[in-house]
């Protein structure tokens, strides 16, 4: 592959990751009007404008799926698209948006662990050490220098655990999606994720809120936020990222993906007035270093290209 092709691929990756950085400033204002379940449901209903026509046009591809593959597709849609996005949204209610965004960077590490458990991929001693350092970074990012369980507030615990749960489910979606990408294109898989998540999110919204979706609460401003949330960090960000990933090595793509938290932190500081402390900065550096180390190692391995370690939000 020519150097200029790789450079353009990394440019697409950076652009897609930069789109994800707008998530917090678009999602947080909606929390004052809607529940977390309502936000995610409305977001997916908008995404269905893309998903349903594409799903219909490619229905023969889905009809060829075996029962087990169909179940995997449901797990991805309900878990990695529906539940994970709800956990991510809920985390903003309890924690600093900058911390939530940075904890999401543990998603590639979750994918590696789950690949070991579900796909029986080899797990080296060096990877175990790196994962341990990443967990230490996650703790510093969440709680700073405080003694474990001593001074951490309930809100800190809830926000961090919700963000980690979202990262884990997105990592699981990457692992499970690996099995389906031999049968479906990425566009087909993405459209099915968006569309099939809606019934699950309808049920989740009814269970959480104990009332139907409040469409009457939509005004011009909230609708604009929802449209931007669904299209910019959602659809456009993912499509740009995978457009670039086709022409980039995983290790280099992960470096370019750091445009996501950098953009997010800058926007969170400028728009939401959020910042991070010195200890949290150290935790973020540890997480970044671990992600780069492990993904660079996988990109050099023979099986590297089969399991993209990108954020799949």
N, C-alpha and C positions, 0 to 999 in steps of 0.2 A: 504494500500500500504506500502511495506517495506521501511525503511529509505534509504537503499542503492539504491533502484529503484528511489526514489525521488532525491537522490544525483546525480545519473547518468543523470536523466532528466534535472536537473539544469546545469549540465556540458554541455549537448547538447545545451541548451538555450544560455549559455555563449559563446560557440563556434560559434553558428550562429550569435549572436550579434556582436562578434568580427569580423566576416566577413563583416558586414555592416560598420564597422569602416574604412575599406579600400576604401570606396566609393569616398571620396574627393580627395585622392591622385591619383586615377585612372581617375576620371572624369575631374578634373581641367586641366591637360595637354592637353586634347582633345579640350578645348575651344579655343586654339590658331589656330586650323586648321578647325574645323567644327562649324556650328551653333548649338544652343541647340537642335533644332528640328532634325537636322541630327544625333546628338549623340544618342538621345533617339530612333529614328527610327532604326539606325544601331544596337543598343543594343537589341531592340525587334526582329529584323530580326534574330539575332544570337539565341535568346531565342526560336524562332520558331523551331529551330532544335530539341528542346525538346518538344515543344508544339504540333506541327502538328502530329507527329506519335502517341502521346498519345491521341490527340483529335480524330484521326481516329479509334484507338483501342477501345475507349469508346464512340463512336458516338451514341450508343443506349441510353446511359444515357442522352445525350443532346437532343435526339429526344423526350424523354418523358417529357421534360420541357414544362410547359404551356407558353402561350404568355407573360403573365406578368412576369414570371420568366426569360424568354429570354430577356425581356427588362431590367430587373435588372442586368442580366449578361453583357449586353452591357454598361450599366451605369458604372459598376465596371471596365470593360475593358477600356472604353474610358476616364472615369474620374479618377479613382483611379490608373490605371496602366499607361495610356497614358498621360493625361493632368497633373496629379500630378508629374510624373517623369520629364516632360518638365519644370514645374514651379520650381522644385527642382534644375534642372540643370541650368536654367536661373538665379536662385538666386546666384549661385557661381560667376556670372559675376559682381555682384554689391556689394557683401558683403564678409566679412571675412568667409572663409569656416568653421571655428570653430563655429562661431555664427549661421550659417545656419544649421549645424549639431545639435547644441543644441536646436534651435527653433523647430526642427523636433520632439523633445521629447514631444511637446504639443499634438501630435497626439492622445494619449490615452484620453486626456481631451476633444478633439474634438469629439471622439467617444461617450463619456458619454453624452455630450450636444445633439448630434444628436440622440442618442438612446432615450433621453427624448422627443425630438421634433417629431421623426418619428415613434418610437415604443411605445411612451407614458409610458416610464419607470419612476418610481418615482424619483424625484429630491429633495433632502433634503436641509434644510437651511445650514447645515454644508458644504455640497458640494458646495453651492454657494460661501461661504466664501473662500474655498480652491481654487476654480476656479478664484476668484478675486485675490488671492495671486499669482496664476500662471501667470495671465496677468501682474501683477506688475513685476514678474520675467522676463517675455518676454520683457517688456519695458526696464528694466535694462540691459538685455543681448544685446538688439539692440542699445540702445542710451545712456547707462550709466547714469550719474547724470544730463544730460542736461534737461532744462525745456521743457515740451512738445511743439512741433512745432517751437521751437526757433532756436536751433542750429543744429538740425538733417539735414544731407545732403540728397539730392534727392536719391543718391545711397544707403544710409542707409535705407531710407523708402522703396525703390524698393526691395532691397535684403530681408528685413525682411518680407514685405507683400507677396512676392513670396514664401518664406519658409513657412509662416503661411498658405498660400493657399494650398501648397502641403500637409501640416500636416492635414488640414481640409478635403481634398479629400481622403487622406489615412484613416482618421477616418471614413468618410462616407463609404468607401469600407468595413471596418470592420462591420459596422452596416448593410449595404445591404447584405454583404456576409453571415450574420447570417441567413437570410431567405433562402439562397440557400444551406447551408450546410446540411440541412435535405434531399435534393434531390441529391446533388453531394458530392463526396469526396473532400478533400482539394487538392489532386493532379489534379483531374478533373477541379476544379475551377481555379487552378493556370494555367493550360495549356490553358484553354479558355481565361483567362485574357491576357496572352501573345499573343496568336494567334489573337484574335478579336481586339486587340489594334492596330494592324498593319495598317488596312485600314484608321483608324482615324489619325494615325501618318503620313501616306503618305499625306493625305490632309493638315494636320497641317504644314508639312514641305514645301509643295508647297505654302501655304498661307504666311508663315513667310518669306521664302527665295525667293519666286517668281522665282524659278528655280528648275529643277529636282535634285534629290539626286546625289551628286558628288562622285561616286564610284572611279573615277580616282584619287581623293585626298587621298585615302587609301594607306598607305605605311606599311612596316613591323612593325614599332613601333606603329603606331596608331591602326593597326589591333590587335596587342598584347594587348594594353590597352583596346580595346573594348571587346575582348574575355574575359579578366580577369574581366572587369566590369560586363558583363552579367552573368558570371558563378560564381564569388566569392561572391560579396555582393548581387547579384541577386538571381540566382537559388540555389546555395549551401547554402547561408546564410538563406534563407527562409525555405528550406527543413530541415536543421539542427534545426532551431528554433522550427518548428512545431513537429519535432520528439521528442524534449524535452518537449514541452508543453503538450503532451499527458500524461506524467507522473509527472506533476508538478502543484501545485496550482498557480493560477494567481498572487497572491501577491508575492510569492517567485520567480516566473518566472520574474516578473518585476524588482526585485532586481538583478537577474542574467543578465537581459537585459542591465543594466548599463555598462556592458562590452563594449557596442556599443559606447557611447560618450567618454568613457575613452580611448579606443583604438584609436578612431578618433582624439581626442585632441592630444594624444601622437604622432601619425603619422603626423598630420598637423604641429606640432611644429618641428619634426625632418626632415620632407621631404619638406614641403611648407614654413617653417619659420614663421608660424602663431601662435599667442598666444592670450590670453584674459586678460582683465584688471581686477582690483579688483572688480569694480562694476558689470562687466559681470560675474565674478565668483559668486558673491552674487546672481545674477539673475539665474544662472545655478543651484545653491543650492536650491533656492526657487522652481524652476520647478521640480527638482528631488524629493524634499520633497512632493510636491503636488501630483505628479504621484504615489509615493509610498503610500501616505495616501489614495488616492481614490481607487487604485487597491487593496490594502489590505482590505479596507472596502467592496469592491465588492466580493473579494474572500471568505469573511466570510458570505456573503448573500446567501439565498437559490438559487437565479437565477445566481450565479456567473459564473459558467462554460460555459454559453451559449454565452457570448460575449467576446472573447479574446481581450485584449487591447494592443496587440503587435504592434510594428511598422511593416507595411506591405509594404515595398518599392519595 
